[in-house]
Amino acid sequence: RVHSHQQLFAWLKRESVPHAVLRYFDENDDDIDLLVEDEAIPFLITQLGVRRGLKVDLYGVAGVHGDYHGHPHLPKSLGHRILSNPRHRNGLQVPQLQDEYLALLYHLAYHKPSQSGIAFEKPEKTIASKYTAMLHALENECQIPNPPTTLTEIHKELLAADLGITYDRLRRYLQHDFSLHHKTMFHARLMETYPGELNLYVIREVAIRHEMAGALLEALE
C-alpha cells in the first residue's frame, strides 16, 4: 500500500522506473494493478510502503519479485513489450491498445475465469460484470470486428497470439485453486487437453470427497 497514487507515480517518474498501469484506473479506485521491472519492486516497497492507503498489486515482468503463483503475471514476451513501448492515457503510462487488450484477455481467461462472468462455450450464459464492461470498452476502442464471446474463444485467440497458458502455469494455478478449495472449472477444462498426473490428481480429489476412492483404484487396476 502507498499513501496515494500521486505519490506512487511521482516516485516512478523521478526514479525513471519502467512501468504500466494494467486495466482501468481512476482517482476514485481504491486499488491499482501495476506492471514494473522486477528490480524496482523491493525499492518501491521499502520507500513507499505503508500499512494503510491505496492498495497496489505489483507485478514483475519476470516474476522474480511480485510473482503470481510462482509465475510472472503475464507472459514475459507480453510484459517486456508493454514496458518497452507504453502509451499515455489521462496522465498515466498504460500498455499500447492491442497489448492492453491481450493482457486483459489473458487476465480474464486464466486469472479470473470464474469471476469474469464470461461463459465457457455458450455466449448467452455470460453474466454482465465489471470485467465484461472493461472488455467491451477495449473491444470498441480497438475496433475488433469479431471479438471472442466465450472463455473458449478467448483461449483460442490467445493461442493464436502465442500467449496461451503454458502447462506448468496451468498446473500451478490448479494446485493453488485446490489448496483453497476453489473449483475453477475452466482451468480443469483446459487441463483435459494435456495427458499427465495432474488429471489423475484432480479425479482423485473428487473421488475421495465422495468416498469413491476404492472404486477409482479398482478402475485403474
Contacts in CASP RR format, 6 or more apart in sequence:
PFRMAT RR
TARGET T0000
AUTHOR 0000-0000-0000
METHOD contacts of the structure
MODEL  1
RVHSHQQLFAWLKRESVPHAVLRYFDENDDDIDLLVEDEAIPFLITQLGV
RRGLKVDLYGVAGVHGDYHGHPHLPKSLGHRILSNPRHRNGLQVPQLQDE
YLALLYHLAYHKPSQSGIAFEKPEKTIASKYTAMLHALENECQIPNPPTT
LTEIHKELLAADLGITYDRLRRYLQHDFSLHHKTMFHARLMETYPGELNL
YVIREVAIRHEMAGALLEALE
1 49 0 8 1.000
1 50 0 8 1.000
1 51 0 8 1.000
1 52 0 8 1.000
1 53 0 8 1.000
1 54 0 8 1.000
1 55 0 8 1.000
1 56 0 8 1.000
2 8 0 8 1.000
2 48 0 8 1.000
2 49 0 8 1.000
2 50 0 8 1.000
2 53 0 8 1.000
2 54 0 8 1.000
2 56 0 8 1.000
3 48 0 8 1.000
3 50 0 8 1.000
3 53 0 8 1.000
3 54 0 8 1.000
4 53 0 8 1.000
4 54 0 8 1.000
5 25 0 8 1.000
5 27 0 8 1.000
5 32 0 8 1.000
5 54 0 8 1.000
7 48 0 8 1.000
8 32 0 8 1.000
8 34 0 8 1.000
8 48 0 8 1.000
8 54 0 8 1.000
8 56 0 8 1.000
9 92 0 8 1.000
11 17 0 8 1.000
11 44 0 8 1.000
11 47 0 8 1.000
11 48 0 8 1.000
12 19 0 8 1.000
12 36 0 8 1.000
12 44 0 8 1.000
15 40 0 8 1.000
15 43 0 8 1.000
17 36 0 8 1.000
17 37 0 8 1.000
17 40 0 8 1.000
17 44 0 8 1.000
18 36 0 8 1.000
18 37 0 8 1.000
18 40 0 8 1.000
18 83 0 8 1.000
18 84 0 8 1.000
18 86 0 8 1.000
19 34 0 8 1.000
19 35 0 8 1.000
19 36 0 8 1.000
19 37 0 8 1.000
19 40 0 8 1.000
19 83 0 8 1.000
19 86 0 8 1.000
19 93 0 8 1.000
20 34 0 8 1.000
20 35 0 8 1.000
20 82 0 8 1.000
20 83 0 8 1.000
20 86 0 8 1.000
20 93 0 8 1.000
20 94 0 8 1.000
20 95 0 8 1.000
21 32 0 8 1.000
21 33 0 8 1.000
21 34 0 8 1.000
21 35 0 8 1.000
21 92 0 8 1.000
21 93 0 8 1.000
21 94 0 8 1.000
22 33 0 8 1.000
22 34 0 8 1.000
22 35 0 8 1.000
22 59 0 8 1.000
22 73 0 8 1.000
22 94 0 8 1.000
22 95 0 8 1.000
22 100 0 8 1.000
22 103 0 8 1.000
22 107 0 8 1.000
23 33 0 8 1.000
23 103 0 8 1.000
23 104 0 8 1.000
23 107 0 8 1.000
23 134 0 8 1.000
24 134 0 8 1.000
24 137 0 8 1.000
25 32 0 8 1.000
25 33 0 8 1.000
25 92 0 8 1.000
26 90 0 8 1.000
30 54 0 8 1.000
30 55 0 8 1.000
31 54 0 8 1.000
31 55 0 8 1.000
31 56 0 8 1.000
31 57 0 8 1.000
32 54 0 8 1.000
32 55 0 8 1.000
32 56 0 8 1.000
32 57 0 8 1.000
33 57 0 8 1.000
33 59 0 8 1.000
34 56 0 8 1.000
34 57 0 8 1.000
34 58 0 8 1.000
34 59 0 8 1.000
35 59 0 8 1.000
35 60 0 8 1.000
35 61 0 8 1.000
35 73 0 8 1.000
35 74 0 8 1.000
35 79 0 8 1.000
35 82 0 8 1.000
35 83 0 8 1.000
36 44 0 8 1.000
36 58 0 8 1.000
36 59 0 8 1.000
36 60 0 8 1.000
36 61 0 8 1.000
36 83 0 8 1.000
37 60 0 8 1.000
37 61 0 8 1.000
37 83 0 8 1.000
38 60 0 8 1.000
38 61 0 8 1.000
38 62 0 8 1.000
38 63 0 8 1.000
38 64 0 8 1.000
38 65 0 8 1.000
38 66 0 8 1.000
39 64 0 8 1.000
39 65 0 8 1.000
41 58 0 8 1.000
41 60 0 8 1.000
41 65 0 8 1.000
41 66 0 8 1.000
42 65 0 8 1.000
44 58 0 8 1.000
45 58 0 8 1.000
58 65 0 8 1.000
58 66 0 8 1.000
59 66 0 8 1.000
59 68 0 8 1.000
59 72 0 8 1.000
59 73 0 8 1.000
59 74 0 8 1.000
60 66 0 8 1.000
60 67 0 8 1.000
60 72 0 8 1.000
60 73 0 8 1.000
61 72 0 8 1.000
61 74 0 8 1.000
61 76 0 8 1.000
61 79 0 8 1.000
61 80 0 8 1.000
61 83 0 8 1.000
62 72 0 8 1.000
62 76 0 8 1.000
63 70 0 8 1.000
63 71 0 8 1.000
63 72 0 8 1.000
63 73 0 8 1.000
66 73 0 8 1.000
67 73 0 8 1.000
68 111 0 8 1.000
69 172 0 8 1.000
69 173 0 8 1.000
69 176 0 8 1.000
70 172 0 8 1.000
71 168 0 8 1.000
71 169 0 8 1.000
71 172 0 8 1.000
72 79 0 8 1.000
73 111 0 8 1.000
74 82 0 8 1.000
74 103 0 8 1.000
74 106 0 8 1.000
75 106 0 8 1.000
75 163 0 8 1.000
75 164 0 8 1.000
77 162 0 8 1.000
77 163 0 8 1.000
78 99 0 8 1.000
78 102 0 8 1.000
78 103 0 8 1.000
78 106 0 8 1.000
78 163 0 8 1.000
79 103 0 8 1.000
81 96 0 8 1.000
81 99 0 8 1.000
82 95 0 8 1.000
82 96 0 8 1.000
82 99 0 8 1.000
82 103 0 8 1.000
85 96 0 8 1.000
86 93 0 8 1.000
86 94 0 8 1.000
86 95 0 8 1.000
86 96 0 8 1.000
87 93 0 8 1.000
87 94 0 8 1.000
87 95 0 8 1.000
87 96 0 8 1.000
87 97 0 8 1.000
88 94 0 8 1.000
94 100 0 8 1.000
95 103 0 8 1.000
97 138 0 8 1.000
97 141 0 8 1.000
97 142 0 8 1.000
98 142 0 8 1.000
100 138 0 8 1.000
101 138 0 8 1.000
101 139 0 8 1.000
101 142 0 8 1.000
101 144 0 8 1.000
102 158 0 8 1.000
102 161 0 8 1.000
102 163 0 8 1.000
104 134 0 8 1.000
104 135 0 8 1.000
104 138 0 8 1.000
105 135 0 8 1.000
105 148 0 8 1.000
105 154 0 8 1.000
105 157 0 8 1.000
105 158 0 8 1.000
106 158 0 8 1.000
106 163 0 8 1.000
106 164 0 8 1.000
106 165 0 8 1.000
108 116 0 8 1.000
108 118 0 8 1.000
108 131 0 8 1.000
108 135 0 8 1.000
108 151 0 8 1.000
108 154 0 8 1.000
109 116 0 8 1.000
109 118 0 8 1.000
109 151 0 8 1.000
109 154 0 8 1.000
109 155 0 8 1.000
109 158 0 8 1.000
109 165 0 8 1.000
109 186 0 8 1.000
110 165 0 8 1.000
110 169 0 8 1.000
110 170 0 8 1.000
110 173 0 8 1.000
110 187 0 8 1.000
112 131 0 8 1.000
113 151 0 8 1.000
113 184 0 8 1.000
113 185 0 8 1.000
113 186 0 8 1.000
113 187 0 8 1.000
114 182 0 8 1.000
114 184 0 8 1.000
114 185 0 8 1.000
114 186 0 8 1.000
115 129 0 8 1.000
115 131 0 8 1.000
116 129 0 8 1.000
116 131 0 8 1.000
116 132 0 8 1.000
116 151 0 8 1.000
117 126 0 8 1.000
117 127 0 8 1.000
117 128 0 8 1.000
117 129 0 8 1.000
117 131 0 8 1.000
117 132 0 8 1.000
118 126 0 8 1.000
118 131 0 8 1.000
118 132 0 8 1.000
118 135 0 8 1.000
118 149 0 8 1.000
118 150 0 8 1.000
118 151 0 8 1.000
118 154 0 8 1.000
119 125 0 8 1.000
119 126 0 8 1.000
119 150 0 8 1.000
119 151 0 8 1.000
120 150 0 8 1.000
120 151 0 8 1.000
120 152 0 8 1.000
120 185 0 8 1.000
120 186 0 8 1.000
120 189 0 8 1.000
121 150 0 8 1.000
121 151 0 8 1.000
121 152 0 8 1.000
122 150 0 8 1.000
123 149 0 8 1.000
123 150 0 8 1.000
126 132 0 8 1.000
126 149 0 8 1.000
126 150 0 8 1.000
135 147 0 8 1.000
139 147 0 8 1.000
148 154 0 8 1.000
148 156 0 8 1.000
148 157 0 8 1.000
151 186 0 8 1.000
155 164 0 8 1.000
155 165 0 8 1.000
155 190 0 8 1.000
158 164 0 8 1.000
158 165 0 8 1.000
165 173 0 8 1.000
165 190 0 8 1.000
167 194 0 8 1.000
170 187 0 8 1.000
170 190 0 8 1.000
170 191 0 8 1.000
170 194 0 8 1.000
171 191 0 8 1.000
171 198 0 8 1.000
173 184 0 8 1.000
173 187 0 8 1.000
174 184 0 8 1.000
174 187 0 8 1.000
174 188 0 8 1.000
174 191 0 8 1.000
174 198 0 8 1.000
174 202 0 8 1.000
175 198 0 8 1.000
177 183 0 8 1.000
177 184 0 8 1.000
177 187 0 8 1.000
178 202 0 8 1.000
178 205 0 8 1.000
188 202 0 8 1.000
191 198 0 8 1.000
191 199 0 8 1.000
191 202 0 8 1.000
192 199 0 8 1.000
203 216 0 8 1.000
204 213 0 8 1.000
204 216 0 8 1.000
206 212 0 8 1.000
207 213 0 8 1.000
207 214 0 8 1.000
207 215 0 8 1.000
207 216 0 8 1.000
END
